[in-house]
């Protein structure tokens, strides 16, 4: 069996049953863009740990498909994760006697430093948003008072707020993807059960949300001028400009 056949078997017959759409598309793209063009024609019995280690080094040195510069270590980790899961399937199906990914060495990942606003900075942002209240600005105030993720914020609908109990229910998240050369919005349940949660809202925020709801003609709390879902990158650009 060739590696590309194993990858297809793992992805479409096994992994697809448990993966969310976003993860499935991510793994599919990793296989088609990074793995199959280089390793796909290999017979799985011929793939050694040494071949995979050379492959990893090449990806780390010049694996970016756009500019041939180093590929981010986190992306390489994702590639190796896909390979490991595929080869584990081969082991379970008695197609191999050992997993060639077992001895692969990877560099440590670097976590991005998170910048938290000071109380003074938060007050400046909040006052600006309140004076120029728009859908995106309302979203920034909600984030400041709840700490929810951007995908969770953009998926919020008015049904997610209990104005009597003053609760915000987090039970879905959103993201965008490309499909047939067009942008598609995906809304699905959060990645883990713990991500489903109830957040109490302060009176100040409840009052603000109620005022905005009475003026809104869209079911999404954060929306565009044409009452469609806001793209994450667009929201980030607004925040960066502020």
C-alpha positions in Angstrom: 0.0 0.0 0.0 1.2 3.5 -0.9 1.3 6.2 1.8 -1.3 8.3 -0.1 -3.7 5.3 0.0 -3.1 4.9 3.7 -3.7 8.6 4.3 -7.0 8.4 2.4 -8.1 5.3 4.3 -7.3 6.9 7.6 -8.9 10.3 6.9 -12.1 9.3 5.1 -13.0 5.9 6.7 -11.8 6.4 10.3 -10.9 10.0 11.3 -13.9 11.6 9.6 -16.2 9.8 12.0 -14.9 11.8 15.0 -13.4 15.0 13.6 -15.2 18.3 13.4 -15.4 19.9 9.9 -12.6 22.3 10.7 -10.2 19.6 11.8 -11.1 17.4 8.9 -10.4 20.1 6.4 -7.1 21.0 8.1 -5.9 17.4 8.0 -7.1 17.0 4.4 -5.1 20.1 3.4 -2.0 18.9 5.2 -2.2 15.6 3.4 -2.8 17.1 -0.1 -0.4 20.0 0.2 2.5 18.8 2.4 2.5 15.0 2.6 1.4 13.4 -0.6 3.5 15.5 -3.0 6.7 14.3 -1.3 5.9 11.0 0.4 2.6 9.9 -1.2 4.1 7.5 -3.7 6.2 5.6 -1.2 5.1 2.2 -0.2 4.5 2.3 3.5 6.9 -0.6 4.2 9.7 1.4 2.6 9.2 4.5 4.8 11.9 4.6 7.5 12.4 6.8 10.5 15.5 8.3 8.7 13.3 9.3 5.6 10.8 11.0 7.9 13.5 12.8 9.9 15.0 14.2 6.6 11.4 15.2 5.6 10.9 17.0 8.9 14.2 18.9 8.5 13.3 19.9 4.9 10.0 21.2 6.1 11.6 23.2 9.0 14.2 24.7 6.6 12.1 25.4 3.5 8.7 24.0 3.8 6.6 27.1 3.3 4.8 26.5 0.0 4.5 30.2 -0.9 8.1 31.5 -0.4 10.1 28.3 0.4 11.1 29.7 3.8 11.0 27.7 7.0 7.6 26.2 7.9 6.4 27.1 11.4 7.2 24.4 13.9 3.5 24.2 15.0 2.6 23.3 11.4 5.3 20.7 11.2 3.9 19.2 14.5 0.5 19.0 12.9 2.0 17.2 9.8 3.7 14.6 12.0 0.5 14.2 14.1 -1.3 13.2 10.9 1.5 10.8 9.9 1.5 9.2 13.3 -2.2 8.6 13.3 -2.1 7.1 9.8 0.8 4.8 10.7 -1.0 3.8 13.9 -3.9 2.7 11.8 -1.5 0.6 9.6 -0.2 -1.1 12.8 -3.8 -1.8 14.0 -4.6 -3.3 10.5 -1.4 -5.5 10.6 0.0 -3.7 7.6 3.2 -2.7 9.5 5.1 -4.1 12.5 6.3 -0.8 13.8 5.5 2.9 13.5 8.4 4.8 11.7 7.3 8.1 13.3 8.1 6.9 16.8 11.7 8.2 16.8 11.1 11.5 15.0 12.8 14.5 16.8 11.1 17.9 16.6 12.2 21.3 17.9 10.3 22.8 20.9 7.4 25.0 20.0 7.4 28.7 21.0 4.3 30.0 22.6 3.3 33.5 21.6 3.5 36.0 24.3 0.0 37.2 25.3 -0.4 40.9 25.9 -3.1 41.7 28.5 -4.5 45.2 28.7 -3.9 47.2 31.8 -6.9 48.5 33.7 -6.1 52.0 32.2 -5.9 50.6 28.7 -9.1 48.6 29.1 -10.9 51.8 30.3 -9.7 53.7 27.3 -10.9 51.0 24.9 -14.2 50.6 26.7 -14.9 54.4 26.7 -14.1 54.6 23.0 -16.4 51.7 22.1 -19.3 53.1 24.2 -19.0 56.5 22.5 -19.0 55.0 19.0 -21.3 52.0 19.6 -21.4 49.7 16.7 -21.8 45.9 16.4 -18.0 45.2 16.5 -17.5 47.7 19.3 -20.2 46.0 21.3 -18.3 42.7 20.7 -15.2 44.2 22.2 -17.0 45.2 25.4 -18.5 41.7 25.6 -15.0 40.2 25.3 -13.6 42.5 28.0 -16.2 41.5 30.5 -16.5 37.8 29.7 -13.1 36.6 28.3 -14.8 34.5 25.6 -12.9 33.5 22.5 -13.4 35.3 19.2 -15.1 32.4 17.4 -17.5 32.1 20.3 -18.3 35.8 20.3 -19.0 35.9 16.5 -21.3 32.9 16.8 -23.5 34.5 19.5 -27.2 35.0 18.8 -29.7 36.7 21.0 -31.0 33.3 22.2 -27.7 32.8 23.9 -28.5 35.6 26.4 -30.9 35.1 29.3 -31.8 38.7 30.2 -33.7 37.7 33.3 -31.1 35.5 34.9 -28.3 37.7 33.4 -26.5 34.7 31.9 -24.5 34.3 28.7 -24.6 30.7 27.3 -21.5 29.6 25.3 -22.6 26.6 23.2 -21.2 27.2 19.7 -18.2 28.7 17.9 -17.6 30.0 14.3 -14.9 30.2 11.7 -14.6 30.8 8.0 -13.2 28.4 5.3 -12.8 28.4 1.6 -15.1 26.2 -0.4 -15.3 26.2 -4.2 -13.4 29.5 -4.4 -15.8 31.2 -2.0 -15.8 32.1 1.7 -18.1 30.0 3.9 -19.1 30.6 7.5 -19.1 27.5 9.7 -20.9 27.4 13.1 -20.4 24.3 15.2 -20.2 23.1 18.8 -17.1 24.0 20.7 -14.1 21.7 20.5 -14.5 20.3 24.1 -17.4 19.8 26.5 -15.8 22.1 29.0 -16.0 24.9 26.4 -19.8 24.8 26.8 -20.3 27.1 29.8 -22.6 29.7 31.4 -21.1 33.1 32.2 -22.8 35.6 34.5 -23.1 39.1 33.1 -22.9 42.4 35.0 -25.9 44.7 35.0 -24.0 47.3 33.0 -23.4 44.8 30.2 -27.0 43.4 30.3 -28.4 47.0 30.0 -26.1 47.7 27.0 -27.1 44.5 25.3 -30.8 45.1 25.8 -30.5 48.6 24.2 -28.6 47.1 21.3 -31.1 44.2 20.9 -34.0 46.7 20.7 -32.3 48.4 17.7 -31.0 45.3 16.0 -32.7 43.5 13.1 -30.3 40.6 13.0 -30.2 37.4 15.1 -26.5 37.6 15.4 -25.4 39.9 18.2 -22.2 40.9 16.2 -23.0 41.4 12.5 -22.2 43.3 9.4 -24.2 46.2 7.9 -26.0 43.7 5.8 -26.9 41.5 8.8 -24.4 38.7 8.0 -21.9 37.1 10.3 -18.6 39.0 10.9 -15.4 37.3 9.8 -12.8 36.9 12.5 -10.0 38.7 10.6 -12.3 41.7 10.0 -13.1 41.9 13.7 -9.4 41.7 14.5 -8.6 44.5 12.1 -11.2 46.7 13.8 -9.7 46.0 17.2 -6.1 46.7 15.9 -7.2 50.0 14.4 -8.7 51.1 17.8 
